[in-house]
Amino acid sequence: MFPKIKTFLFTNKSINQVLTKNTFWIAFGEITSRLLKLIIIFYAIKILGVSDWGAFSYTISLCSLFMIFSDVGLSSILTRELSKDNSLRNQYIATSFLIKIILNIIIFIFIIILAPVFTKNNLSTSIIPIIGLLMIFEGFRDFAFAINRSMEKMEVEAFVKIITNILIVVFAYLFLINSRTVYSLAIGYMLGSLSGLIFTIIIFRKYFRNLTKNFSKNLVMPLMTIAWPFAFFAILAPIMSNTDTVMLGWIKGTDEVGFYATSQRVVAFLYIIPGLITSSLLPTLSRHLNNKDKIKNVVNSSVKIIYLFSIPVVLGGLIIGDQLIVKLFGMEYAPAIYMFKISLISILFVFPAFIFNSIIFIFNKHSSIIKISLIGTILNVLINILLIPKYGGIGSATATLISQILILILMKNQLNKIIELKIFDNLTKIIFASVIMSLFLYLFKYLNMNLYISIISSIIIYFIVLIITKEKSIFQVQNALKE
C-alpha cells in the first residue's frame, strides 16, 4: 500500500495521474501555507486594530502596484516554454533571471522615491521600503517555482512554500510580541520571506548554476518580444486587484481599508481552489495543444469541480457571513460583513475565469486577454470612483463584482472561438445539493447551534446529497487515483 502511495505522489506517469498528483501537492502546499499565514494575520488584526491593520494593508497594495513591472510575465513564459522544449533550459533561466534582477533594482528605487507621494499615513510611509523588499523576495521565490512547475514536480514547491510560511509566521510573531506595531509586523514578514528565499535558493540551486555563463544576449529580444503581451496583462491584473484598496485608502482612510482588507483576507483564502487547478493544468495542457477534445474534456471537468466547491461556499457564506466575521475578528470588524458577502458572490465569476484565462493563454491569444483585462480594469476603476465616496468598502466590493461578471462573459465568448465548451451544463445536482445544505445551515443558525459544528454538519449533508444524487464530479479524483 505504502509503495503505491509513494509512487503516485512522487512519480509522473499518466496525464490524469500527473494532474491529480500535482493538484494534490499544490493544494496541500497552498492550504497549509495560507492556514499558517492566517494565524499571524488574525493575530495581527486583533492586536493592531482597524487603523494600523488598514495602514499595513494599504502599503501592501500600494507597493504591489509598483511591483507589476518586476516580472513582466517572465515566470509564466518560463513555465510555458520549458514545458514545451527543455533543450534551452539553462539559457532561458539565466537570461530571464538576470533580466528580472535588473527590473527589480529599478522598481525598488521607484518605490523608495515615488510610493510615499501616494500615502497620507505616516505609518504607511515608514514601512514602504520594508514592504518593497518583502515583495522582491516573494517575486524571486515565485520565479523559482515557475521553473519547477515546468518539470511538474509540485511536491517540491509545496515543501518549500510550507517551510517559507513557517519562517514568516515565526519571525512575524517574535517581532509582534516584542513590539505591537505595524513596523514590527513588516520587519517580521520581510525577514521571514528573506529566510524563505535563502531556503528556496538552496533547494533549487541546480537551476541557478553558471548564470553568467549561460546568459544569452541573443535570447533577450525574443524573450521580451514574447513577454510584452504578458507584461501588459501582468500590469492589469495587479491594478485590478489592488486599485480598489489604494483608492479606498486615499478617499476614505485607513480605517475603511482595514475593514475591506479583513473581508478580502477570508475570500482570498478560497482562491486556492482555482489557483491549484490552473497551476496543474498549464504545463500538461501546453503539451497537448493539438488535441482539442482532450483539452475540452479537461476544462469542462475542471470548471465543474470549481463550482462543486464554490456554489455551496457562496450560499453558506451568505447565511453565516455575519457570524463568521465577528467570530474570527470581533465586533470591531462588523462593518466588514457586507463587504465580505459581496466579495464572496464574486468568486462564482472569478473562479472559472482562472481556467478560461489559462486556456486562452496556452493558445497564444494574448491580445484577447489584454483587451478583456483592460476593459475590466477600466470599468472597475470607473465604478470605484462613483461608489467609494458614498459607500466606501461596500462600493469597492460591488465594483469588483460587476467588473468580474463582465470579464467572465467576455472570456467565455473568446474561448468559444477556440474550443466549444459546455461548462455551465449539468450543474443541477450541485445546485440542488447546495440548496439543501443551505436550508440546514439556516436551520442550525436559527437554533443557535455552535458555528463550527454547523459548518461541519452542513458540509457532510452537502456531500451526502451529492452521493445520493450520483453527482459524477466527486468521483473523478477517485477514478484518477485508481488509475
N, C-alpha and C positions, 0 to 999 in steps of 0.2 A: 504493500500500500504506500509506504513512505517513498520508495524509489519512483513510483508512478507520479506522485505529487511533486517530487523534486524535479523530475523530467518535464512535467507540464509547466512548472513555474519558472524554470531556468533554461529551457531549450526551445528554440524556434523550429516548429515542424510545419503543420498545415496553416493555411490562411486563417481559418476560424480559430484554431488554437492560438496563433500568434496574436490575433485581435483580442481574444479573451484574456490571454496571459498579460498582454500589455495594458489592457483596460484594468485588470485587477491591480497591477502594480502601480499604475498612475492613480487609481482610486485610493489604494492603501497609502501611498505617499502623500497625496493631496489631503485626504481626510485627516490622517494623523497629524500632518503639518499644520493644517488650519485649526484643528482642535487644540494643538499646543499653543498656537499663536492667540487663539481666542481666550486662553487662560490669562495671558498677560494683558490682552485688550480689555477684558472685563474688569480686571484688577485696576488697570489704569483709568478706565472710565469712572469707576466708583470713587477712587481716591483723588483724582484730579478735578472732578467736577465738570459741569457742562462747558463753561467758558474756556478752561485750559485744554480740555479734550478737543473742543472746537478749533482752538489755535493750532494744535498738533495736526489735526485732520486737514485743516486749510493749507498748512505748509506742505503736507504730503501732496495734495492736489496741485498746488502751485508749482512745485518742483517737477511734478510729473509732466506738466505742460512744456517745460523746458527740455526734459529728457526725451521727448518724442523724436528728437533728431540724433539721438545717441546710437541708434541701431540701424535705422533706415532699411529695415527688412532683411538685414544680413543673416540673422538667425533663421528666419523662415526659408531663405534661399538655400542655406546650407543643408537644412533638413531635406528639402526637395531635391536638390542637385546631387547630394551624396546618396540619397535613396535610389536615384536612377543610375548613377555612374560613380564608382568608387576609385577609378583609376587616377584621378587628380585630387584625391582627398587631402593630402598634405599641403599641396599648393593652395587649394581653396581655403583650408583652415588658416594657414599662415597669413595669406593675403587679407582675408576678411578680418582676422583678429587685429592685425596692425592698423587697418582702416578704422576699426572700432576704437582702438586706443586713441588715435588722433581725434576722432569725433568727440569722445568723452572728455578729453582735456579741454577742447574748445567749449563744449557745453557747460562744463563746470565753471569755467571763467565767466561765461554769460550769467550763470545762476548767481554767482557772487556779486556781480555788478548790477544786474537788472532786476532780479527777483525782489529785493527789498522795496523797489519802487511800487510793487503791486500789493503791498500789505500795509494795513493801518495799525496792525497789532505788534507791539514791541516783542512779545513772546515769540511770535512767528518769525520776526526778523532775526532774533538771536539764534534760532536753530536752523536757519536756511542752509548754511554750509554743511552742517552735520547731516541733514536730510539729503542734500545733494550727494554726499559721499555714500550714504546708505543706498541710494538708488543706483549709483555707479557699480557698487559691489554686487547688487542683485542682478544688474544687467549682464555683467560678465559671467555670473553663475548660470543665467539662462542661456548664454551663448554656448557654454559647455554642454548644457542639457540638449540644445538643438543638434549638436554633433552626435551625441549619444543616441538621440531618437532616430537618427538615420540608420543606426545599427540595430534598432528595435530591441534595445536592452533596457527597458524601462525599470527593471528591478534595481539597476544601479542608481538610476535617477531617484527612485523612491528612497533608497537608503541614504543618499547624500542629502536629499531635501529634509528628511526627518532629523538627521544629525544637526543640520544647519538651524532648523527651527528650535531644537532643544537648546542650542547655544544662544539663540536670540532671546528665548524666554528666560534663561538663567541670567544672562547679562542684564537684561532689562529689569528683571525682578530685583537683582542685587543693587542696582543703582537706584531704583524706586524706593526700596525700604530704607536706603541711606538718606535719600532726599526726595520728597514727594513733589517733584517739579516736572514741568514739560521738558526742561533741558536734560534732566536725568534720564527720562524716558528715551529721548532722542539719542543720547550718548550710548545708553544700553543697547538700543536697537542697532545702532551703527556698528558698535564693537562686536556684537553677536553676528551681524551679517559679514563683517570682515573675517571673523574666525571661520565662518561657514565657507567663505570664498577660498581661504587658505586650504581648508579641508578638501574643497572641490578640486582645486588645482592639483593637490596631491593624488587624489583618486583618478583624475583624468589627465595626469601628466604626460601619458604617451601621445596624446593629441597635440601637445604643445612643445614638442621637442623640435629643435633646429628651425625655429620660426623665421629667423633672418635668412637662413639658407634656403628654406622652402618658399619664401616670399617671391611672387612672380609679378613683376610690373605689367606683364602682358595680360594678366587677369584683372587688373584694376578697372580698366574701362569696360570689359564685358560684365564684370560684377556690378558696376554702377549703372550700366545700361539696363541690366535685368532688375536692378534694385529700385529704379525710380518709381515704378508703379507701387511697389511695396512701400517705398518711403512715403509716398503720398498717402497711402492707406494707413501707414504707421503713424502719420501725423493726425489723421482724422479720428482714429479710434480713441486715443487718449483725450483728445479735445472733447469728444462725445461723452466720455466717462468722467472727466474732471472739470469741465467748464461750469457745470451746474454748481459744484461745490465752491469754486472760485467766485462765481457771480453771486452766489448766496452770501458768502462771507463779505464780499465788497459792499453789497446792497443792504443786508440785514444784520451783519455782525457775526462774531464767532459763536455766540450762544445758539443761534439758529443752525449754524454749521454743526455744532455739537449734537443737536437733535437729529439732523439729517444724516450725519455720518454714522451715528449709532444705528439708525434704521437700516442703512446700507450695509453695515457690517454683517448683520444677520442674513440679509438677502445674498450678499456676496459669497457667503459660505456655500450656498446652494449652487453656485456657478461651477462647483466641482463636477457636477453631472455632465453638462455638455463639454466641459473642458477635457475631461478624461476620455470621453468618447472620440472627440475630434483629434486629440493627440495620438490616439491609437490608430485612427483611420488614415491620417495623412500619409505616412510612409508606405503603408500597404496599398492604398488606392493609387498612389503615384506609380506603382509597378504594374497596374492593370488598366491603364488608360484606354486600351483598345477593346476591352471587354465591358461594354456599357451595360449589358444585362447584369453582370456581377455587381457593378457599381450601383445600379438601380436597386437591386435587392438589398445590398448592404445599407444604403442610405435610407430606404423605406423602413427597414428594421431598426436602424439607429434612432430615427426620429420617433418611431413608435415607442421605443424604450424610454426616450426622453419624456414623452407625455405620460408614460406609465408612472413616472415619479413626480412630474411637475404638476399634473392636474390635481391629485389629492393634496399635494403640499399647498397649492394656492387656495383651494377650498377650505382646508383645515386652518390655514393661516388667517384667513378672513374671519373665521369663527373665534379663534383663541388668540389672535394677534395682540389684543389689549392685555390679556393675562401674561402672555409670553414676555412682552417688553417690560412690564412692571416687575415680573418675577426676576428677570435677568439683570435689570439695571436700576430698579427702584422707581418710586412715584415721581422722582425728579425728572425722569425721561418720558413721562406720559405724553407730552406733545409729539413724540416720535411715532406714536401708534398709527395715525392715519398716513403718515409718510411711508411707514413700513408696509401697510396694506396695499397702497397704490403701487409701490415698488414691487411687491410680491406678484401682482397681476401681470407686470411687465415680463416676468420670466416665461410666460406662455408664448411670448413672441421673440424674446431674446434667445432662448434655448435652441429652437430649430434653426434660427439664423446662424448659429455657430456652424452647424452642419452644412447649410447652404453655402456659406462663405468658403468653407474648405473645398467643396466640390468645384465651385466656380474658380477657385484659386488653382487647383491642380490641372484644370483645363486651360490655364493661361488666359482667362478672360478678365485680366486685371482692370481694364478700362471700365468694365461694368461695375466692379466692386468700388472703384473710385467714385464713379458717378452716383451710385446709390448711397455711399457713405457721405459724400459731400452734401447731397440733398437732405439726408437725415440730420447731419450736423448743423446745417444752416437752419433747418426747421426747429431743432432743439434749442438753439441759441435765441431765435426769434420768440418762441413761446416762453422761454425763461425770462426774457426781457419784459414780456407782457404780464406774466403771472407772479414772478418773485416779489415785486414791490408790494403787492396786496396779500398774497397767500404764502409767501416765504417758502419753506421746505416742501409743503404740500403742492405748491405751484411747480416747484422744480421737479418733484416726482411725477407730476402729471405731464410735464413737458417731455420727460424721458419716455413715459409710456406711449404717448402719441407718436413720437418720432420712431420708436421701435416698431410700432404697428406698421407704419409706412415702410420702413426698411424691410420688414419681413415680406410684405406684399410685393415690393419691387424685386427682391431676391428670388422669390418663388416664380415670378414671371420670367426672370432671366434664366433661371435653372431649367424651366420647361423648354427653352430653346436648345439646351444641351442634351438633356435626357428627360424622358417623360416619367414623371413621378406621381404617385397617388398616396401622398404621405398623410393626408387627413382622413383617409378612408379607414374603416374598421376600428374606430375608436369607441364604438358604442359600449362595449363591455367595460372598458376602462372608465368611461364617464359614469356608467351605472354603478360600478363598484365605488367610485369616488363619492357619488351622491349618498349611497347607503352609509359609507364611512362618516360623511359629514353629518347625517342625521343622528347617528350615535354620538358623535363628538359634541353636537349641540345639546343632546340629552345629558351627557356627562357634565357639561358646563352648567346646565340648569340645576343639576343635582349637587353642584359644588364638589364634585369629585376632584381628588388631587390631580394637578395639571399633568404631571409626568405619567401617572397611571392612565389618565385619559388618552394621552398621546400614544402610549404603547398599546393600549387596548384597541384604539382606532386603527392603528397600523395592522394589527392582527386581523381585525374584522375585514379590512380592505383586501388583504391577500387571500383570506378565506373565500370572499365573494369572487375574486378573480379565478381561484382554483375551481370553485363550483361552476362558474360560467365557462370554464375551459379556455381562458384567455391565452393565446399561443405565445405571446411575447415573454411571459415569465418562464417558459420552458426553453427559450433559446440558449441561454447560458448553460443550462443543464445539458442540452444536446451537444454544445461545443465541448463541455468537459468530458462527455462520454467519448467524443471523437478523439 
